[in-house]
Amino acid sequence: MTQTDTMDALVQLHDGFASTQTGPNITDLTPFLAHQSISVPKPDPGQALIKVHLAAVNPSDIHFIKGEYGQPRVKGVPAGFEAVGEVIAGDTPFVGQRVSFFASASGTWAEYALTDASGLVPCRPDLSEVDAAGQLVNPLTAIAMFDLVKESGADSFVLNAAGSQLGKLLIALGRDHGIKPIAVVRRAEQAQALKAMGAAEVIVSSAPDAQSTAEVAIKTLKPRVLLDAVGDQFTADLFFSMPSHARWVNYGKLSTDAPKLTQLGQLIFQNKQIEGFWLTCWMKQVEPARIPQAFVEIQQRFVSGAWTTDVAGIVPLSKAMGSLPSVLALPDGKAFIDPRQ
């Protein structure tokens, strides 16, 4: 494949971390990124250079460019964690093949990305580009957190932000494994679709009777795991309504409000736990064989139709600075960046 010396990219304007926590919403990229022409990175030993076909945009990406994520920004380096593309050079037998990947050295919101060769995930030929571009962050997180649900031994689990792409993946896993999801959403219009997808109960957190409805569902279904992307007071109240040995697993902070933990005695006398989940740490701690097993399952679920990727919009890289925020503001579906446009 012909490769040029320069490439278009959405480049970070800042180093390190910020002191703010404003959430994953964004209306203007210009304080954080610039569309620039920069040099194509060169792979060192153990690295692979990839021509990006399609890059996903996740809430973690927005937190990251704002300096609110768990790893520091690097000024002058392209943003973007996740994508699919063709390996064109590097220390890997996958040269010439289509792979999904996390960009560990130079980000995916660019024509070319650089990453550790050990983390490349070969894609089945029948896996679509949108499914391949987004098969790491959300699907692998869904598999990992659903392992926690299965380990709990309960017949149900609670998840909020249930209308998100990740939420829908988790609901489908619960449906297919006979473990009833209790889905929490903010918008009532999402309820019917999630029930049709397999949610046993849908709690609309903005409804006046949300807490009482949730308590009835929890008492009936007895979930032991709460998968939380929101971190608000309603989430805390749900957790304290759950039975003994419940686990509150937080993996995101969509709310900027800090919840009050009013019943901490439950951590002592009911053996409840509050913990965090970060996919990066899980991948380092889990049995090594679990990750390739998970990707076989992920790709099969997408190809079979057990999972689908809801697409809010695919934005050309050349227009992303102006167009991406409006796609991200849409209530359902994932945004993608196409560097080939």
Secondary structure, DSSP 8 states (H G I E B T S, - for coil): ----SEEEEEEE---B--S----S--S--TTTEEEEEEE-----TTEEEEEEEEEEE-HHHHHHHTT-SSS-B-TTSB---EEEEEEEEESSTTTTSEEEEE-SSB-SSBSEEEEEGGG-EE--TTS-HHHHHTSSHHHHHHHHHHHHHHHHT-SEEEESSTTSHHHHHHHHHHHHHT-EEEEEES-GGGHHHHHHHT-SEEEETTSTTHHHHHHHHHHHH---EEEESS-SHHHHHHHHHS-TT-EEEE------S------THHHHHS--EEEE--HHHHHHHS-TTHHHHHHHHHHHHHHHTSS---EEEEEEGGGHHHHHHHHHTSSSSEEEEETT-
